[in-house]
Amino acid sequence: MSEMIIGAAKPRIDGPAKLTGQARYSSDNNLTGMAHAYGVFSTIAHGKIINIDTSLAKQSLGVIDIFHHDNFPDLYHTPSMMEQENKVEEIRLPFEDNHIYYAGQFVALVVADTFENARAAAYKVRVDYQAYSAIANLEQGLEHGDLQMQEKTQHSRGNPEQAYQTAKHTIDATYRTPVETHNPMEMHATVAAWQGDHLTMYDTTQGVVNARNVYAKVFGLSPDQVTVLTPFLGSGFGGKLWPWPNAIAAAGAARAVGQSVKLVVPRQEMFTTTGHRPETRQRLRLATNEDGKLVSVRHDSISTTSVINKTGSYVELCGGMTKALYSCQNLSVTHGITYVNRGTPTSMRAPGAASGLFALESAMDEMANTLGMDPLEFRLLNYANQDESQDLPWSSNHIRDAYAQAAEQFGWAKRNAKVGSMHDGNEIIGWGMDSCNWEAIQYGCDARVAFREDGTVFASCGTQDIGTGTYTIVAQVLSDLTGLPLDKIEVQLGDSSYPSGPISGGSWATATTLPAIAKAGRKAIETLKKYAILSGGSFPKAKTEDLIYEHGQLSDKKGKTVHFMEVLKARRLASAEGEAHTNGAHTDKFSFRSFGAHFVEVRWDPGISRLRVSRVVSAIDAGRAMNKLTSRNQIEGSIVMGIGMALFEQTEYDPRDGRPVNNNFAEYLVPVHADQPEIDVILLDYPDYNFNEFGARGLGEIGITGIAAAIANAVFHATGKRIRELPITLDKLMDIVA
Ligand code: MOS
């Protein structure tokens, strides 16, 4: 059994709890005496609060208190809201003063006995503003003369300018991506409860330990005075990585009213105050020699960021993958930001890479067409033998195998390269392909494992399962290590009081958590052996090195075998524990990245102006797949999200006043079942043992990288129209006839 468990397609161990409603999400917690809070949100994007009149609202049924900048308890600033990564992304605290930086900013918070009463009263709070002109989008930001180049993120080698000037073939094109909003099924929610000076937060966070540290700083507490609990998350896509004002508002209000408080962010305000993928404008200049070998690559991107905190602005690193995906001696990547009156942007599934590869991989397709070369051949020709940006070998790179397997499965060889040449009835068929790419990161991690007297093994780690299957793969690792079936393994995550684990982000939770779990498991086995040799123990005369652990049992050389339950019982011990710390990967010897390829078929029906993605074949090289079911599921989900990015998703702001226009599910479109193509995922499953003992690099994000460009490339093949601005909506295609 044990040889097969790692990698096996096991259903999620938390599936039954979710299916039967036993799994408690943050807003499912209802504490005795709990009050409910509802926000009042700014209706202007830039300006000042002149007056807040709460008199009418205060008379409303069930109101306990109403908070705003004049009466909210003081909070402490944090040097960084992104503790674990040492990045600075300071999120402005709620209710600090009367300034308004974006529409949807919390301006007041009503606390009442019920949700309905809190909301009814919130609508009665009257806010008078003085509105200033708002910077509504990227172009307006640049018109304002605001362009801050991010020198530290730049990369340059060779002489790309000169190489471009003298090259045989060139492409110079500008691509745009709109704001996209994270739309996890579960809304941001907090139940904040104080017991004296101890704060407990039932919170929707992708990082319980980081959130705990942030809340401790904000409220002037030590970390052990705060507990953050997130046993289950209805996903987050990056939107729940770092604390936002809502959670802090709930905790501050709970302390002030002396009751626990529940605050759920309404769906509309999840478009304004809890992050988004920022707008980008990206100029790609590529040049090749006569044979199609890249001789110059320049990727200059600008992204929008919020005016809220100019010292710690979020930057979308669009050129992050461009630096090394293809071989090219002359290359430069720059990132600029411009300030707009929007809430702070943040990481959204494959930040930088999802937006950046739309531009790079569209430009690569344009270049292949210029060269009259098959786009797959063009990519193979420019394969990078090593990471040229760091001058390091790849830890493991099977992108050529990914191209080959996906192309074979897709039937790429049957493609007629001529635009608009492939038909099926009324539909024109387009085939496009491209590469995907994401970094692989592994951080330090702590974990605890215990053999328990009841015959179970217990593991705990202060990471969380965002829905990806973290519980399940931890259990698989322990099942493999202990030789016990999955139902004898209990995994507890999502509690900041457990040993420090990683945020569920950057696709690094798997690579970071599992080595610590395994190390703690091995230590627990050692502890068990130590107990066994004590006087009165199961093997009183043995040495630990003479004992062998296998399938839940200890045995000595003479063949005496004792189950671990008996070993513990013999000494009247509840458990044998192991706690371990593992370090991150060594990044000085290898460049760690994941790779892959997407092949896409679109169908364009010019008679009724209908575009759909009909088929996707993706091959992913992300190291070992720890669980084939959950791994495939991550890639499928990314592809669905990528279809949203390519065809539908766009958060729009009124250019006159910066207010969001479509912050609702009627007008912000996401792909639904009817939009789904046939999706084939090939997991290459080459373990990367340079990275960690499991050879797993992580799978949460890579699938969305490149997918939008693969679709745009297929649309070009079908229609001859190069769409350089996402999403590819029908209005951009409607003048195309058969
Ligand atoms: Mo991911 S965007 O780092 O949750």
Boltz pocket constraint, residues with backbone or C-beta under 6 A from the ligand:
constraints:
  - pocket:
      binder: B
      contacts: [[A, 206], [A, 236], [A, 237], [A, 238], [A, 239], [A, 241], [A, 347], [A, 348], [A, 349], [A, 350], [A, 351], [A, 504], [A, 505], [A, 506], [A, 507]]
      max_distance: 6.0
